[in-house]
Amino acid sequence: MLKLSIGLMSGTSMDGIDAALICTDGHHHIEELGHISISYNPAFRILLKATEYTIKKMAEKCLAENMHSKEAILNLTATDFTHHLSAFLQEKLKLSEPDITRKMSELSQYLYGTEAKNNLNLVKPLAFEDIIEHSTRLHAEAAHKLLEATGYCANQITVVGCHGQAFFHRPSAGLSIILCNGPQLANHLNITVVTDFRSRDIAFGGQGAPFAPLYHHALAYRDNKIPCVVVNCGGIANITLIYNDNIEDLIGFDTGPGNGLLDNLVRQQTKGREQMDVNGHYGAAGKVDKTVLAALYDKAIIKDGCNYFSSQPPKSLDINDLYLVPELDNLTFEDACRTLAVFTADSIVQSLRLNSVSRPIPLRWILAGGGWNNPIILLELTERLKQELGHTITVETADQAGWSSQALEAQIFAYLAVRSLLKLPLSMPNTTRVSKPLSGGCAFYPMLRTATCEV
């Protein structure tokens, strides 16, 4: 039976929310009915990044004490959040003490509006739980705008699949902290909401990512594009190798950085005034430094004590696994941007060598995600693919393939939400390392603060 489903996605770049509407049976029937995007206010991006920074610090503290409790981590995050925010502004944005005070006031004004100051003209402290509540409201707003844009009503929609905002991902410790207030969102929309897609996969020994391969396969099957390779470039880059019609033969894994390191560098060097290298402006003016590129391969991603590029798939990354190596400080800003863009492109190609992908690599490549809006990353990837696989390879963006690059990640969770309701697999052994094909997700129903969970 066909179902209308909305997908909501806010990625690790934390630049906004994509919302997409599809009609699907959870198998190979997929109709794309529209999508919209909303951009976050720069102040909210800073608040989300500060939350991510704090959760990482508290998670590492708990894990060092052999505490693997998500609740304990979140409780510590909420405690004295203002202090953690101040530390983030100083460490990550390199702000001075007077600038920190001004920025805290600006952030409070954004989040609380007229309630930002009390009768004594004191700035209201920023609270962790208010940031998460605001995120939930913005997700609801995105869904409402999508319904308005497409002409559908809430009572026509079967389900909303909301990925939630990812803050910390450490499957080896049994942890993936992705926050979305499911009951609140369901009540805002008056639609059933499925969220928490990753927990069950991790509980059964999986990596909890990537979750895109099944949807990539469904689109490729629908459009007769098999065999092919799909590469999604967001904060993290992930690859799906599709060899045939059998979903159990899918291979999927995170290859390395997408825009994550480059965004972090730009944010740091501009003290938060800019969030990314728009249109590859800085990278286009720079040149790659091969010594620093080698240092990135050696030190930029050390996960669970091992160099990520030496580990075999299936495997996954958290944005917090990415490290700006100090060697970048010796470069001009432009050269650093170019070197990081090359690192993203080169690590995608090198993943085919380093990860013992034994079958012949398909020669049709489809590129999805916002990372390809940076023409330097796209240029560097295309050149390296031709060197590696020959000039018969075809490289096209998702839009050129007839898909929607902007909507694709949101569509993934609209599709997975329907599969969750139908108890169909969301992850496979060759994509997340889970022990068997596995369903998952938690369904929240409007007006009822209860959940039906698979975990």
C-alpha distance (Angstrom), angle and dihedral (degrees) to the residues before:
residue distance angle dihedral
M1 . . .
L2 3.80 . .
K3 3.79 117.8 .
L4 3.79 133.7 -169.4
S5 3.78 110.2 -128.1
I6 3.80 135.0 178.9
G7 3.79 121.6 -149.8
L8 3.81 123.2 -157.9
M9 3.79 121.6 -165.5
S10 3.79 133.5 177.9
G11 3.78 108.3 175.4
T12 3.78 134.9 -153.4
S13 3.81 89.9 -88.8
M14 3.82 86.3 68.8
D15 3.80 92.9 -150.9
G16 3.80 98.8 129.6
I17 3.80 146.9 -55.5
D18 3.79 128.5 -69.4
A19 3.80 117.1 -155.7
A20 3.81 123.8 -168.9
L21 3.80 135.5 179.1
I22 3.80 121.5 -149.9
C23 3.79 137.5 169.0
T24 3.80 111.2 -138.7
D25 3.77 145.9 153.8
G26 3.81 90.4 -145.7
H27 3.80 90.1 -106.8
H28 3.82 126.0 65.2
H29 3.80 101.3 -38.2
I30 3.79 107.5 97.3
E31 3.79 127.2 160.0
E32 3.80 117.0 -177.3
L33 3.79 107.0 -143.7
G34 3.78 102.8 176.3
H35 3.76 146.4 -56.8
I36 3.79 142.1 -150.2
S37 3.78 135.6 -168.3
I38 3.77 131.5 -148.9
S39 3.80 122.0 -161.5
Y40 3.77 121.8 -138.6
N41 3.76 120.6 -119.4
P42 3.84 107.2 -107.1
A43 3.81 88.0 -116.8
F44 3.79 91.4 58.7
R45 3.80 91.7 48.4
I46 3.80 88.0 56.9
L47 3.81 91.1 48.6
L48 3.81 91.2 51.0
K49 3.79 92.6 47.2
A50 3.81 89.8 48.5
T51 3.81 89.2 50.9
E52 3.80 90.5 50.1
Y53 3.82 90.0 49.2
T54 3.80 91.9 50.2
I55 3.80 95.7 45.6
K56 3.80 89.7 50.6
K57 3.82 91.3 51.3
M58 3.80 92.8 47.5
A59 3.81 92.6 44.6
E60 3.78 91.5 52.7
K61 3.81 89.7 48.2
C62 3.81 91.7 51.6
L63 3.79 94.4 44.4
A64 3.81 90.6 50.0
E65 3.81 86.5 57.4
N66 3.83 90.6 46.7
M67 3.82 92.1 -109.5
H68 3.81 111.8 141.2
S69 3.79 96.7 177.8
K70 3.80 118.9 130.9
E71 3.81 88.9 -162.3
A72 3.81 92.2 55.0
I73 3.80 91.0 50.3
L74 3.80 92.8 50.2
N75 3.80 92.3 46.5
L76 3.80 90.4 53.3
T77 3.81 90.0 46.8
A78 3.80 91.4 54.4
T79 3.81 92.2 48.5
D80 3.81 110.2 94.1
F81 3.79 92.0 -15.4
T82 3.82 90.8 168.0
H83 3.80 89.8 63.6
H84 3.81 91.0 51.7
L85 3.81 90.8 48.1
S86 3.79 90.7 52.6
A87 3.81 90.4 50.5
F88 3.81 90.1 50.8
L89 3.81 92.5 51.6
Q90 3.78 90.6 50.2
E91 3.80 98.7 42.7
K92 3.80 103.1 35.0
L93 3.82 103.3 28.3
K94 3.82 95.3 31.3
L95 3.82 93.1 -132.5
S96 3.80 122.1 168.3
E97 3.81 121.1 -125.1
P98 3.85 95.0 -96.9
D99 3.82 90.1 46.7
I100 3.81 90.3 49.6
T101 3.81 90.7 54.3
R102 3.80 91.5 50.2
K103 3.79 92.8 45.5
M104 3.82 92.3 49.9
S105 3.80 89.0 53.7
E106 3.82 91.2 49.5
L107 3.79 91.8 49.5
S108 3.80 92.5 48.9
Q109 3.79 90.1 48.8
Y110 3.81 89.7 53.1
L111 3.81 95.6 48.4
Y112 3.80 100.0 38.5
G113 3.81 104.9 24.4
T114 3.80 111.5 -169.2
E115 3.81 90.1 4.6
A116 3.81 92.4 60.4
K117 3.82 91.8 100.2
N118 3.79 130.5 39.5
N119 3.80 129.6 -141.9
L120 3.81 90.1 -79.8
N121 3.82 89.9 54.7
L122 3.80 91.1 -113.0
V123 3.80 117.4 148.9
K124 3.81 113.8 -110.2
P125 3.82 110.2 -116.5
L126 3.78 114.0 -112.7
A127 3.80 112.8 -113.7
F128 3.80 126.4 -151.3
E129 3.81 93.4 -138.3
D130 3.83 90.8 53.5
I131 3.80 90.7 55.1
I132 3.81 91.2 53.1
E133 3.81 91.6 46.1
H134 3.81 89.9 50.4
S135 3.81 89.9 50.0
T136 3.81 89.8 53.0
R137 3.82 91.0 50.3
L138 3.80 90.6 51.1
H139 3.82 90.7 51.2
A140 3.81 89.1 51.9
E141 3.79 89.8 48.3
A142 3.81 90.4 52.6
A143 3.82 91.2 51.7
H144 3.81 91.8 48.5
K145 3.81 91.0 50.2
L146 3.80 90.0 49.9
L147 3.80 91.8 52.3
E148 3.79 90.3 48.6
A149 3.81 92.0 48.6
T150 3.81 94.3 48.5
G151 3.80 98.2 39.5
Y152 3.80 96.1 -122.3
C153 3.80 127.2 132.0
A154 3.79 127.2 -132.7
N155 3.81 92.3 -114.4
Q156 3.82 89.7 61.0
I157 3.81 93.0 58.4
T158 3.81 118.7 90.1
V159 3.78 98.3 -165.1
V160 3.79 146.8 -10.1
G161 3.80 117.4 -138.4
C162 3.79 108.8 -154.3
H163 3.79 117.9 -174.8
G164 3.81 92.5 -167.0
Q165 3.78 126.6 -148.1
A166 3.80 113.1 -55.0
F167 3.79 115.5 -139.2
F168 3.82 107.1 158.3
H169 3.80 134.5 11.3
R170 3.81 122.1 -175.4
P171 3.82 108.4 148.2
S172 3.81 91.9 173.5
A173 3.82 86.3 65.9
G174 3.81 93.1 42.1
L175 3.80 91.4 -110.8
S176 3.78 134.3 128.3
I177 3.80 114.4 157.3
I178 3.79 108.9 -162.1
L179 3.77 112.5 154.2
C180 3.78 128.9 -149.1
N181 3.78 126.4 140.6
G182 3.80 96.1 -130.4
P183 3.82 98.0 -176.7
Q184 3.80 92.1 47.5
L185 3.81 92.3 48.1
A186 3.82 92.0 47.9
N187 3.80 90.1 51.8
H188 3.82 92.9 45.9
L189 3.81 90.4 53.7
N190 3.81 101.5 28.6
I191 3.81 86.7 -133.6
T192 3.80 131.2 113.1
V193 3.81 109.8 -98.3
V194 3.80 126.5 -154.4
T195 3.80 116.3 -161.7
D196 3.83 139.4 146.2
F197 3.80 92.6 67.4
R198 3.80 96.8 165.3
S199 3.81 107.7 49.3
R200 3.79 98.3 80.8
D201 3.78 92.6 48.6
I202 3.82 90.2 53.8
A203 3.81 91.4 45.2
F204 3.82 88.3 57.5
G205 3.80 94.1 50.0
G206 3.80 99.6 -89.4
Q207 3.79 129.8 132.9
G208 3.81 92.8 -118.8
A209 3.82 88.8 -127.3
P210 2.94 157.1 115.0
F211 3.81 100.1 30.9
A212 3.80 97.4 168.3
P213 3.85 99.9 84.3
L214 3.82 98.1 81.3
Y215 3.80 91.6 53.4
H216 3.80 92.3 43.8
H217 3.81 87.7 53.2
A218 3.81 92.7 48.5
L219 3.82 92.0 52.6
A220 3.80 93.2 44.8
Y221 3.82 90.6 49.2
R222 3.81 91.9 48.2
D223 3.80 92.9 49.6
N224 3.83 98.6 39.8
K225 3.81 92.7 -116.7
I226 3.81 97.4 133.1
P227 3.03 123.2 154.7
C228 3.79 99.6 45.3
V229 3.79 146.1 123.0
V230 3.81 121.8 -122.8
V231 3.80 119.5 -161.8
N232 3.78 119.9 -169.5
C233 3.79 115.5 -162.6
G234 3.80 116.3 -165.5
G235 3.80 124.8 124.6
I236 3.81 84.9 -42.0
A237 3.82 124.3 30.0
N238 3.79 119.8 -131.6
I239 3.77 132.6 -177.9
T240 3.82 133.4 -149.2
L241 3.81 119.1 -163.0
I242 3.81 110.6 -160.6
Y243 3.81 113.4 -169.6
N244 3.81 103.9 163.9
D245 3.81 145.0 -15.3
N246 3.81 94.5 -74.2
I247 3.82 111.8 98.1
E248 3.80 90.0 -157.1
D249 3.82 88.8 67.6
L250 3.81 92.9 57.8
I251 3.80 117.3 120.1
G252 3.79 118.7 -158.8
F253 3.80 136.2 164.3
D254 3.79 144.6 141.7
T255 3.80 110.0 -90.4
G256 3.80 98.8 -165.5
P257 3.79 136.8 -84.1
G258 3.76 122.7 1.2
N259 3.78 111.1 178.9
G260 3.80 94.0 -36.9
L261 3.80 100.5 100.9
L262 3.79 94.0 37.6
D263 3.81 91.8 50.1
N264 3.81 90.5 49.0
L265 3.80 91.2 51.8
V266 3.80 93.8 49.0
R267 3.80 91.6 45.9
Q268 3.79 91.0 50.0
Q269 3.80 97.2 44.5
T270 3.81 93.5 47.7
K271 3.83 93.7 41.6
G272 3.79 90.6 -120.0
R273 3.80 96.8 -50.3
E274 3.81 91.2 113.5
Q275 3.78 126.6 35.1
M276 3.81 102.5 -165.6
D277 3.79 145.4 2.8
V278 3.80 95.0 -88.9
N279 3.81 111.7 -144.3
G280 3.81 89.2 -10.9
H281 3.81 89.7 -76.3
Y282 3.80 96.5 153.6
G283 3.79 96.3 36.6
A284 3.80 91.9 51.4
A285 3.81 89.2 60.7
G286 3.81 93.7 49.7
K287 3.78 139.8 67.4
V288 3.77 131.8 -134.5
D289 3.80 118.8 -99.3
K290 3.81 107.1 -147.6
T291 3.81 93.9 -161.8
V292 3.79 91.6 55.9
L293 3.82 90.2 42.9
A294 3.81 88.2 57.1
A295 3.81 89.5 49.3
L296 3.81 89.5 53.0
Y297 3.80 90.8 54.2
D298 3.80 89.9 48.0
K299 3.80 100.7 44.6
A300 3.81 115.0 6.7
I301 3.82 97.0 87.7
I302 3.79 116.9 32.0
K303 3.79 109.0 161.3
D304 3.80 124.7 -177.4
G305 3.80 88.1 -11.6
C306 3.82 94.9 -54.6
N307 3.78 134.9 99.0
Y308 3.81 103.7 -102.1
F309 3.80 92.1 -141.3
S310 3.80 90.4 61.4
S311 3.81 95.2 54.7
Q312 3.79 122.4 92.5
P313 3.82 125.9 -122.3
P314 2.91 146.0 -71.7
K315 3.80 86.6 69.4
S316 3.78 138.5 136.2
L317 3.79 141.4 -157.2
D318 3.76 139.2 -142.9
I319 3.80 118.4 -144.3
N320 3.81 86.2 -121.1
D321 3.81 89.7 62.6
L322 3.81 89.2 71.1
Y323 3.81 117.2 94.4
L324 3.81 129.5 -167.7
V325 3.79 101.2 -135.3
P326 3.84 115.6 -136.1
E327 3.82 90.9 -122.2
L328 3.81 87.0 76.6
D329 3.81 88.3 68.8
N330 3.82 88.9 68.7
L331 3.80 91.9 61.7
T332 3.76 132.0 77.0
F333 3.79 113.1 -101.6
E334 3.80 90.3 -107.4
D335 3.80 94.1 49.6
A336 3.81 90.5 47.7
C337 3.82 90.3 52.4
R338 3.81 91.8 49.0
T339 3.80 92.3 47.5
L340 3.81 92.0 51.0
A341 3.81 91.2 47.6
V342 3.81 89.2 52.5
F343 3.82 90.1 47.2
T344 3.81 90.2 57.0
A345 3.81 94.1 47.9
D346 3.79 96.4 40.5
S347 3.81 94.6 47.3
I348 3.81 89.9 55.7
V349 3.81 90.9 55.3
Q350 3.80 94.1 39.6
S351 3.81 89.8 53.0
L352 3.80 87.9 72.4
R353 3.82 89.5 59.4
L354 3.77 101.7 33.7
N355 3.78 95.5 48.6
S356 3.79 100.6 52.7
V357 3.81 96.0 -117.9
S358 3.80 94.8 -177.8
R359 3.81 103.7 -171.8
P360 3.81 123.6 77.3
I361 3.80 109.3 -84.4
P362 3.84 114.4 -114.4
L363 3.80 112.7 -112.2
R364 3.81 96.9 -140.3
W365 3.82 110.8 85.7
I366 3.79 123.4 -173.6
L367 3.80 118.6 -167.3
A368 3.80 120.6 -153.1
G369 3.78 134.4 174.4
G370 3.78 138.2 53.4
G371 3.80 94.3 -76.1
W372 3.78 91.1 80.0
N373 3.80 89.5 63.3
N374 3.80 83.1 79.3
P375 3.83 100.8 82.5
I376 3.81 92.1 -160.3
I377 3.81 92.8 61.5
L378 3.82 89.5 45.5
L379 3.82 92.8 48.9
E380 3.80 93.7 46.9
L381 3.82 92.4 48.5
T382 3.80 94.7 47.7
E383 3.81 92.9 50.1
R384 3.80 92.5 48.6
L385 3.80 93.8 46.9
K386 3.80 91.0 53.6
Q387 3.79 90.3 49.8
E388 3.80 91.1 48.4
L389 3.82 102.7 38.8
G390 3.81 104.5 20.0
H391 3.77 134.3 -108.0
T392 3.82 94.3 -71.9
I393 3.79 88.6 77.0
T394 3.81 116.4 109.0
V395 3.79 118.8 -146.6
E396 3.79 119.6 -170.8
T397 3.77 136.1 160.6
A398 3.78 119.7 -114.2
D399 3.80 88.8 -106.1
Q400 3.80 91.2 54.4
A401 3.81 88.4 49.6
G402 3.81 90.2 56.1
W403 3.79 94.7 -102.1
S404 3.79 126.3 108.5
S405 3.78 113.4 -108.6
Q406 3.79 92.4 -168.9
A407 3.80 94.1 49.5
L408 3.79 100.0 36.8
E409 3.81 100.7 93.5
A410 3.80 92.3 46.9
Q411 3.82 89.8 47.6
I412 3.81 89.0 54.2
F413 3.80 91.6 63.1
A414 3.80 93.3 42.3
Y415 3.81 86.6 55.8
L416 3.80 94.7 43.8
A417 3.82 91.5 48.9
V418 3.81 89.8 59.9
R419 3.80 90.9 46.2
S420 3.81 88.7 50.1
L421 3.81 91.9 54.4
L422 3.82 88.7 48.7
K423 3.85 91.7 48.1
L424 3.81 90.4 -121.1
P425 3.82 121.9 149.7
L426 3.80 117.8 -82.6
S427 3.80 96.0 -178.4
M428 3.79 137.5 30.7
P429 3.82 135.3 -154.2
N430 3.82 92.2 -108.4
T431 3.80 93.8 50.2
T432 3.80 105.6 41.8
R433 3.83 103.3 7.7
V434 3.80 90.1 -115.1
S435 3.80 112.5 157.6
K436 3.82 95.3 -116.3
P437 3.83 139.4 -1.9
L438 3.78 102.9 -65.9
S439 3.78 140.5 -168.2
G440 3.79 123.1 -153.9
G441 3.79 147.3 150.3
C442 3.79 134.3 113.5
A443 3.81 121.3 -104.6
F444 3.81 119.1 -146.4
Y445 3.78 120.7 -168.0
P446 3.81 125.8 -150.0
M447 3.82 116.9 -98.4
L448 3.81 90.5 8.9
R449 3.79 118.3 92.1
T450 3.77 92.5 -155.6
A451 3.76 131.1 103.6
T452 3.75 137.1 -151.0
C453 3.80 103.9 -142.8
E454 3.78 130.8 -177.2
V455 3.81 94.1 -158.2
